[in-house]
Amino acid sequence: TFWLSHAPRMPSPRGSNASEVAELIVVGAAGFVASLIVDRAWTTWHAKRLIEDTTGIPVHSQRLFEGDVELEQRAALGRVRVVHLVRRPEVQAVWLKAVEESWCALRLAPLDIRRDREVLLVAVAHNGHALQYASVEVADDPEVVSVAVQRHGLALQYASDRFRADRNVVITAVSSNGYAIKHAVEELRDDMEVMLAVVRQNGYALQYASERLRGESEVVLPAVEQDPLALKFGTSKVRADEEVVLAAVRHDGLALQFAIDALRSNHSVVLAAVQQNGLSMEFAAEELQSDRELILAALVSLDRSCGKENTENPEPPLRL
């Protein structure tokens, strides 16, 4: 069950079509509790709000069931006609409300609460890092871990060992934050699918890939497209790959410094670099340092970047 941190105002069923309005009977352990007029499009949360308004029972104290199935907080009521209301223990309701307001409340929670799966689900839905306060048992719960790493990839570090070795969980985590790969088992750093998810989110996290994958252009190319300076983590094999190096320097000319010597002597590669950033001329091979075309391209690039910084008094174009 999840609580909505910024739930919308509860709509009124009065303006709804007759076909969308229905009676919802609420029963408890002692029998009849209330009869409510609801909109079928309402969520369980809206129904709980109305129950609170009608009976005074706080939303956080309520659990609603249809038969043996608990209704999820965000689920639409649909054709549900009768719900069974179960009141939570007071201490659980208090902590649910507390972590809804601030997940940091878990820092003060006793072990019994940190073992409470529902409380932790609410907390990690707000901030995945709340997983660090979960008990060992809850940190091994698939749903809790899944919600946590979707929210914040680095929450993977607080999951149990089996999830840090689970490809699907790790891919979810690194898709949120590429650096989460640091907390996965070593074998997954050599997994092509996992590392592609990593570098597409954060190219610089290429540094955590296995040496084998740092030599694969299929991995390094998307890495440098996301962060050109990730080229530094490629093996000499890919730093000698003209396609990879060109992709890097076209995004950031300064990536030229990480290309092998042969490509820093390659006129077309250096030209692409200095056109993007004139300062990259520093990393061109010595024999190209006096090349007129490259110097002009570098000066034009620098002139253009200076013009962006001072648009009120632009300088005339530089000429050789």
Order of alpha helices (4+ residues) and beta strands (2+ residues): beta-beta-alpha-beta-beta-beta-alpha-alpha-alpha-alpha-alpha-alpha-alpha-alpha-alpha-alpha-alpha-alpha-alpha
